[in-house]
Each structure stands twice: as structure tokens, then as C-alpha cells.
């Protein structure tokens, strides 16, 4: 356990992908997918990460699982900085940090049976013998609510929801402490989505898991998370307890994001803040506050100075937002 | 168009539509007895999960079923009083794109990557209107302007890949609306888009609808989108209509166990975190082995022997509110909406 009591602590993490151009493929520009992100996750806690396509949320998740090697910054997992360690040193860490992907059809090997898929992490990490591994596979299937006979079947024989259960079973096979869930329910139908969300919540309580839950659907993220972080163009613009952020959003982007979510209640009439324009490219993000090109509150300072993520007077004490104009009156 | 004429009569009326597909494993009935009507200036939402038949219903209306597998085997599709089911293909072509416009989920596949935006827009106009090429190009620029594309005179010469997803969907909408259709069928038009872009596109569709007085059929899996945009809603399950009515009837007083389950299972912003979500156990039956009785029978908590014997008939709760369930009178109503909670 970390001295701060956190399982994971991320400090000023950056992931800049080189954009290679020209005949010499020189990296003249960088795609700043993640550009200075800091957050922490306590044991048993869920941090929800929300944002639109291209905001860098998936890249951030892949840095935490070290599928990517970050450009700079620290990823402290149980006090150990894993941001730059070698593949060999990473192997024991991989037991502790697992990942669930959006499309289980693409993340499960279609030529392997469910039994082979689930036993593989145990074999790779050299855990147990053949008999104990088979016992573990049966246990895993039971935990995620799949029949024991699934062992000999192939992923294509299952529906989307069941495949996601296989993906979840694989991710908990090694008793990890942290699971990075990257859009785990976005490809599923509504009635199946709730089954999977309930399963994730149950498993968390049973196995004392921490989640980094990445999704674009704020309602889903708020439902499963203790705290949430809103990302825009590689930066966290607001973070805090889900309930406070939903009740009293501080950042103009958060406000527009919440107001854009269609509510399944025909009586609900909102004052919608419809944002103009598209998300700018992370290759050449706007100067200062990267949201200023779409922000209804933007003034001169916004294009010059990058706002700092901090607590503002009048908001919940755990809520932090990065904006120059918090508390300013609404624009015309 | 004035409100008086816009609510006068249905522009589209489906009576007992039945559509079947030939598959390797046998013939399946993808749409089974769907009836609804849409008036001019109104939006009808069709909601349901994968495989419920909502897209096949749209393809049937457009007569764009995959050939030769898909076939309309029964029912009527009355568009402006004319039955589209028996219409010769030649005449159907004149209706498609001119009187009925379409918008699909993935704008990139609806646009031709090797032609400019302007050429594709002009093609629609030249096909359906007697105008010159120059006039068509000028009208294309106007359309792009109307759907909110900045500097339309420059964009008209660009290719689809040069535009963002939201912009491409605007172009597809411009194409669908170029000939001022009486009906727009939008099949998951915002599913591939981010929420802030979705809000823009939904606002655009409703603005244009108001200007042109057209009817809209909006097909989506998102109950929030339906609640926000539609006057009436059809809830489909495994090829049949489970429940239909005005959005107020269906969302305030969902009476079919499937609708109740669907509405209860979505996480909402105002529910407490980590609360157990209601679930619908099991999954949708395959079209090849549909239950003999009610199609929802294997997932329904209210199932009785009667439900297994034969499909439930369509019953009326009100003139507009209909459903197909044997036991709706005995089932406790589910109230989910607080009624007028605005943020």
C-alpha cells in the first residue's frame, strides 16, 4: 500500500505520439493525446473517466496498463513507479493491473475455447498446476455467471453480453487489484448493459477491486464511479465526486456535456448549452485553455494562460476544475 | 406549412407489415405485424434493441431490403395514400430521395469517398429536379449552409474524408433533405457521434423539420433521444410491437413488462451511484426459434401458462396507447419519471 493510502497515483502523465511526415518520416509534430494528467485511485475505489472521442481517455488507460510507454510523468502503483520499467520488471505488475476492452469479439482469441482463454493468464504467470487451474477456470465462470459447460465452447458461440462476461472472467483470473475498463458496456444493448454493470459492481465488492472506468456515457460512468474525471483534449478539466459534479458542475465543458445527455423522461425540459463546432485536433491544440474555441464564457485570458486544475471557492471541497471563469455570470 | 394542415392526416401509415428473410437455416420473419402512422410535421420514434426489426421496418418502407433474401410478404405501407408495397420499382425510385429522405448511422458509408461533397449533393438534385448543373451546384451550397456547415462555398469542393464525423452527418442530412421530402427516415443518425455533436444534429433535424413541415421517423436504441424528440413511440421486441403510444403514455405509464424493464435498466444521472440496476434476465430469442406464445415470455417475470400458448393480441389502453401483453391489467404500473424534473 502506498504511503498516501492510494493504490494508484498518476503524476503529470504525458503521452505524445510523434506524427511522422515527409519522405524521411521525421517526427515534426506531436499528437498530445495525454498532456499532463494527474489523479489517484484508492483501494476498492472506482474512478470514472469521461470524455468525447479523441480526448485521450483510452490512451490514458493504455498508459496505466503499460500497453504504451508514456512520454513523461509518473505512474505510481503501490508506490512503485511503473512508467518506465522494463518488460521483465513489468511481468509481476501485470498480475495486479488488468484490462477489459470494449469489443470482446476483438479482444478474445476466436480460435481458443473459453477454457483456453481463461487458463492462459494462469499459465503465463506460472500459477498452480493443471488441476488447480481447471478448478480456477470453473470458479471464474461461476463468478461471472456463465454455465460451467462454456469451457469447451468458442467465443463466437456467445452473445455480446456473454462475451463481455468472458472478458471480465479473464481480467479477474489473476486476482488483480486494479482493472482498467475501457468502454466495457458501450457495444451492448441497454438490457444487457445493466447486467454487466451490476456484475462489475458485485465483483468489486466481492474481490475488493479498484476500477479505472473509461466511457463516453456520463450516466453510465456516474452510476458505477465513486469519483469522476472529465477529460478534454488530453487534460482533466474537472474532477470530484460524481454526485457533486452532476448536481453542481463547475467547468463550462462539464456543464455542456451534462446538458447534452438526452434524458429518458419526456417531461424533462432543459436549458441546453449546445456547443458549437468540433473538438480541435490534439496535434495542434488551441493555446491557453484548450476549450476556449468552443467555450461560451471565453475571454482574452483563456487563449493566453492555461488554467490550473484546482478547487474553487463555493464548490464542493473535493471538486477541482481548470477554468479562469468559474463563478462568472452566464454569458448572453 | 401551418400547424392546421400539418396534423390533418398521416403522411405514412403502416398496416400489419410483415417482412421475411431467407437465410441458410430457413425463412425468418424479421418484422411481424407492425402498424403505426406518422403525421406531417411530427416525429415518430422506433426504439428497440439489436435484432428487434426496427431497421428492417425502415428498409421495408424504402423498399431497400437486401435482395433477393428480403421480402415484404404482407401488409400495407401507405405513403400519401399510395401503397408502396405494390409500387413498381421505377416509381419507387422517384419517391426515394425526393419524397422520402434517409439518413443512416455511419455517414462515411453513405457518402462516396471519391466524389466531392458538391458533386454528391448535386447528383441528388439533378436526379429528381429539372435544373441545370450550375443551378444544382448553387442549391447544394445553399443546402450546406442550411445544415450549418461553415464556409459552404469552400466545403462544397471537398471530399468526405476532409470532414469530421459530425460535419459528414450534416452533409448526409443535406443530401436527404435536398429535395424537401415529406418524410425523413433517420436510422440511428447520432449513434456514432459524441453527445455534444449528437445534441447539435438532433437540434438541426428538429429545426429543419419545423421549417419544412416534414414527418420524421427516428430509429434509435436510445430512450433518451426518443423522449426528447418524438411525439409518438413504438417499442419493438423480436420483430413485433410490444407497446406504442405517445411518449407521455409510454414513458409515464409503461405497461408492457419489456418497456418497464427497458426503462428501469438504464442508469440515470439522478439515481444514486452503485445502486443495483433493474435487469432483464436472459437475452432476445433468435428469429429462427421464436417462442410460440409471447416473444418476451422467456425473460418476463410475469409469465403464466397463458403467455406460452399463443401470441398475445393487441389491446388498447387508450386510443393511442396500445400493447400486446396478456397480463398488463394485473401488472403493477411502474413509475420512473418524476415528472418535470429539470436541471
Interface residues (C-beta under 8 A of the other chain):
Chain A: X52 X53 X159 X160 X161 X189 X190 X191 X192 X193 X194 X195 X197 X198 X201 X216 X217 X218 X219 X220 X222 X223 X224 X225 X226 X242 X243 X246 X256 X257 X258 X259 X260 X261 X262 X263 X264 X265 X266 X267 X268 X269 X270 X271 X272 X274 X275 X276 X278 X279
Chain B: X49 X50 X164 X165 X166 X167 X194 X195 X196 X197 X198 X199 X200 X202 X203 X221 X222 X223 X224 X225 X226 X227 X228 X247 X248 X251 X252 X261 X262 X263 X265 X266 X267 X268 X269 X270 X271 X272 X273 X274 X275 X276 X277 X278 X279 X280 X281 X283 X284 X336 X337 X338 X339 X340 X341 X342 X343
